[in-house]
Amino acid sequence: MKSMSEKQKFIEMRAQGFSFDKIAKELGISKPTVLKWSQEYGKEIANLTYFQLEATLAQFRLEKGSRVESMATLLNKALEELRSRSLEDLSTKELLSMIHQTSERLQSELSEVRYITDEWKDPTDSLHEEMLAPKTLPFPY
């Protein structure tokens, strides 16, 4: 009989996407046992896979927040520098280009950020609905 620690290691490896052959070899158990455990612990595997994915997504969100913060800081510094320069200065064109590029990058980072509740309705939705609604024109008979 296999120990619980072996079964837990199987669940972890399977949740990480390891093949049945790789798991059987790594744990020193037969492939039929691995297949049986896969059915027996399917729920645990699915849950651990979910939590691992959530952790990865949380890390991505943190990294995205850091990128947004860094770009906003850079944009503020560039705008401060621009205010201190004459628009006739040749490098101002390069500075404006950097401001434009950073603004676009910042805007693309924030384009998906939106907070919506059941009570709130986007006021532009009705405008879009009106624009897309089929129009009936009177036909002269």
C-alpha positions as a printed Julia matrix, in Angstrom:
141×3 Matrix{Float64}:
   0.0    0.0     0.0
   1.3    3.43   -0.93
   1.77   6.16    1.64
  -0.25   9.37    1.75
   2.92  11.37    1.04
   3.36   9.45   -2.25
  -0.24  10.14   -3.17
   0.18  13.83   -2.3
   3.32  13.99   -4.46
   1.33  12.36   -7.29
  -1.43  14.99   -6.93
   1.12  17.81   -6.98
   2.95  16.43  -10.03
  -0.27  15.82  -11.93
  -1.53  19.32  -11.11
   1.72  20.67  -12.53
   1.04  18.82  -15.79
   3.52  15.95  -15.52
   2.72  12.95  -17.72
   1.6    9.63  -16.25
   4.85   8.01  -17.44
   7.0   10.69  -15.8
   5.06  10.42  -12.51
   5.26   6.62  -12.48
   9.01   6.75  -13.08
   9.63   9.54  -10.54
   7.59   7.88   -7.77
   8.62   4.3    -8.63
   5.06   3.06   -9.05
   3.28   1.34  -11.91
   1.46   3.25  -14.61
  -1.85   1.45  -13.84
  -1.57   2.73  -10.24
  -0.98   6.25  -11.52
  -4.03   6.0   -13.82
  -6.14   4.68  -10.93
  -5.0    7.52   -8.69
  -5.79  10.0   -11.43
  -9.44   8.94  -11.33
  -9.5    8.59   -7.55
  -7.95  12.02   -6.86
  -9.3   13.93   -9.87
 -11.05  16.51   -7.69
  -7.9   17.17   -5.64
  -5.83  17.48   -8.83
  -8.33  19.91  -10.36
  -8.45  22.02   -7.19
  -4.67  22.19   -6.85
  -4.37  23.08  -10.56
  -6.89  25.88   -9.97
  -5.01  27.26   -6.96
  -1.7   27.14   -8.82
  -3.24  29.03  -11.73
  -4.76  31.59   -9.36
  -1.36  32.13   -7.74
   0.21  32.66  -11.16
  -2.52  35.13  -12.13
  -2.14  36.98   -8.83
   1.59  37.32   -9.48
   0.84  38.61  -12.99
  -1.55  41.2   -11.57
   1.13  42.36   -9.12
   3.67  42.61  -11.92
   1.17  44.48  -14.08
   0.56  46.94  -11.24
   4.3   47.51  -10.94
   4.59  48.12  -14.68
   1.74  50.64  -14.57
   3.32  52.41  -11.6
   6.74  52.53  -13.3
   5.29  53.89  -16.53
   3.26  56.51  -14.67
   6.4   57.62  -12.8
   8.38  57.8   -16.03
   5.6   59.74  -17.71
   5.47  62.25  -14.84
   9.24  62.75  -14.96
   9.13  63.25  -18.74
   6.31  65.78  -18.41
   8.22  67.66  -15.7
  11.28  67.75  -17.95
   9.19  68.95  -20.89
   7.81  71.84  -18.8
  11.35  72.96  -18.07
  12.35  72.99  -21.76
  11.75  75.24  -24.67
   9.59  73.75  -27.41
  12.19  74.94  -29.91
  14.78  72.6   -28.41
  15.61  69.74  -30.8
  15.48  67.03  -28.13
  11.97  68.12  -27.21
  10.72  66.15  -30.21
  12.32  63.03  -28.79
  10.85  63.82  -25.38
   7.36  64.27  -26.87
   7.77  60.96  -28.67
   8.66  59.24  -25.4
   5.66  60.85  -23.66
   3.37  59.7   -26.45
   4.73  56.14  -26.45
   4.59  55.87  -22.66
   1.04  57.26  -22.59
  -0.07  54.67  -25.14
   1.57  51.87  -23.17
  -0.01  53.09  -19.96
  -3.41  53.34  -21.64
  -3.13  49.77  -22.97
  -2.25  48.51  -19.48
  -5.3   50.2   -18.0
  -7.78  49.41  -20.78
  -8.9   46.18  -19.1
  -9.3   47.66  -15.62
 -12.97  48.17  -14.84
 -15.14  47.87  -11.75
 -18.75  46.95  -12.37
 -21.57  46.27   -9.94
 -25.11  45.12  -10.53
 -26.39  48.58   -9.58
 -24.16  50.43  -12.06
 -24.81  50.54  -15.76
 -22.39  52.06  -18.25
 -24.18  55.18  -19.58
 -22.62  54.65  -22.99
 -24.35  51.27  -23.34
 -27.66  52.94  -24.23
 -25.88  55.06  -26.84
 -24.38  51.96  -28.42
 -27.76  50.23  -28.36
 -29.39  53.21  -30.07
 -26.69  53.38  -32.72
 -26.96  49.65  -33.47
 -30.75  49.42  -33.38
 -32.34  48.85  -36.78
 -33.99  51.95  -38.14
 -37.38  51.83  -39.81
 -37.86  54.32  -42.55
 -41.33  55.28  -43.78
 -41.92  54.14  -47.33
 -44.03  56.4   -49.5
 -46.85  54.37  -51.08
